[in-house]
Amino acid sequence: MVQAYILIQTEVGRASTVADVISKIPGVLQAEDVTGPYDVIVRAEAGSVDELGRLVVAEVQRVTGITRTLTCPVVHL
C-alpha cells in the first residue's frame, strides 16, 4: 500500500464542501478542512504509486472548488 497526504487549495469559502465531497471518495482515509496556506488536507491510500496518481487526477482534482493540489507520498525511512 502507498499512502500520501494531499494538500489542497480551494476557492474562497469552499473548503468545508470540498473536504466533505472528497471524504466520500474510495481510497480517501481522511479529509479535513484546515487553516494556513492550504485549505484541505487529505490522507489517501492506494495499491501502487500509479493507482495513487489516478486517484488524485481522476477523482480528487475533479472536485468542484479545488484550485491546486500537492501530493506528498508517505515514506518510511
DATA-V755701 format. One record per residue. N is the residue number from 0. RES is the residue in three letters. PHI is phi in degrees with one decimal (999 if undefined). OMEGA is omega in degrees with one decimal (none if undefined). Layout:
n=N res=RES phi=PHI omega=OMEGA
n=N res=RES phi=PHI omega=OMEGA
This chain:
n=0 res=MET phi=999 omega=174.9
n=1 res=VAL phi=-111.6 omega=176.0
n=2 res=GLN phi=-117.2 omega=180.0
n=3 res=ALA phi=-153.0 omega=167.5
n=4 res=TYR phi=-99.1 omega=177.4
n=5 res=ILE phi=-114.5 omega=-179.7
n=6 res=LEU phi=-94.4 omega=-170.4
n=7 res=ILE phi=-126.3 omega=169.0
n=8 res=GLN phi=-103.2 omega=-177.6
n=9 res=THR phi=-124.7 omega=169.6
n=10 res=GLU phi=-64.4 omega=-178.8
n=11 res=VAL phi=-56.8 omega=176.5
n=12 res=GLY phi=81.9 omega=-175.5
n=13 res=ARG phi=-105.6 omega=-172.4
n=14 res=ALA phi=-57.0 omega=-177.3
n=15 res=SER phi=-62.7 omega=179.3
n=16 res=THR phi=-65.6 omega=179.3
n=17 res=VAL phi=-61.1 omega=179.7
n=18 res=ALA phi=-60.8 omega=-180.0
n=19 res=ASP phi=-64.1 omega=-179.7
n=20 res=VAL phi=-64.6 omega=-178.0
n=21 res=ILE phi=-65.2 omega=-178.3
n=22 res=SER phi=-61.2 omega=-179.2
n=23 res=LYS phi=-92.3 omega=-179.1
n=24 res=ILE phi=-78.0 omega=176.6
n=25 res=PRO phi=-58.3 omega=-177.4
n=26 res=GLY phi=101.0 omega=177.4
n=27 res=VAL phi=-88.0 omega=179.9
n=28 res=LEU phi=-87.0 omega=-177.3
n=29 res=GLN phi=-160.4 omega=175.3
n=30 res=ALA phi=-140.1 omega=-176.8
n=31 res=GLU phi=-128.2 omega=171.2
n=32 res=ASP phi=-84.8 omega=-173.1
n=33 res=VAL phi=-134.8 omega=173.4
n=34 res=THR phi=-105.8 omega=-179.9
n=35 res=GLY phi=118.1 omega=-176.9
n=36 res=PRO phi=-68.9 omega=175.7
n=37 res=TYR phi=-114.2 omega=-175.9
n=38 res=ASP phi=-101.9 omega=-179.6
n=39 res=VAL phi=-139.0 omega=172.2
n=40 res=ILE phi=-120.9 omega=-176.1
n=41 res=VAL phi=-118.5 omega=168.8
n=42 res=ARG phi=-111.1 omega=-176.3
n=43 res=ALA phi=-133.0 omega=175.0
n=44 res=GLU phi=-141.1 omega=179.2
n=45 res=ALA phi=-151.0 omega=-177.8
n=46 res=GLY phi=-72.4 omega=-178.9
n=47 res=SER phi=-153.4 omega=177.3
n=48 res=VAL phi=-63.6 omega=178.7
n=49 res=ASP phi=-63.3 omega=177.7
n=50 res=GLU phi=-64.4 omega=177.4
n=51 res=LEU phi=-62.2 omega=177.6
n=52 res=GLY phi=-59.6 omega=178.0
n=53 res=ARG phi=-65.3 omega=177.2
n=54 res=LEU phi=-59.9 omega=-178.1
n=55 res=VAL phi=-67.4 omega=-173.8
n=56 res=VAL phi=-75.3 omega=-173.5
n=57 res=ALA phi=-84.6 omega=-175.9
n=58 res=GLU phi=-114.7 omega=-172.6
n=59 res=VAL phi=-64.6 omega=-174.9
n=60 res=GLN phi=-67.7 omega=178.7
n=61 res=ARG phi=-86.6 omega=179.5
n=62 res=VAL phi=-69.9 omega=-179.6
n=63 res=THR phi=-61.6 omega=176.5
n=64 res=GLY phi=106.0 omega=179.0
n=65 res=ILE phi=-83.8 omega=177.5
n=66 res=THR phi=-108.7 omega=-178.8
n=67 res=ARG phi=-161.6 omega=174.4
n=68 res=THR phi=-129.4 omega=173.9
n=69 res=LEU phi=-137.7 omega=-177.6
n=70 res=THR phi=-98.3 omega=-178.1
n=71 res=CYS phi=-122.3 omega=179.5
n=72 res=PRO phi=-63.5 omega=177.0
n=73 res=VAL phi=-80.3 omega=175.9
n=74 res=VAL phi=-120.1 omega=178.3
n=75 res=HIS phi=-115.2 omega=-176.1
n=76 res=LEU phi=-90.8 omega=none
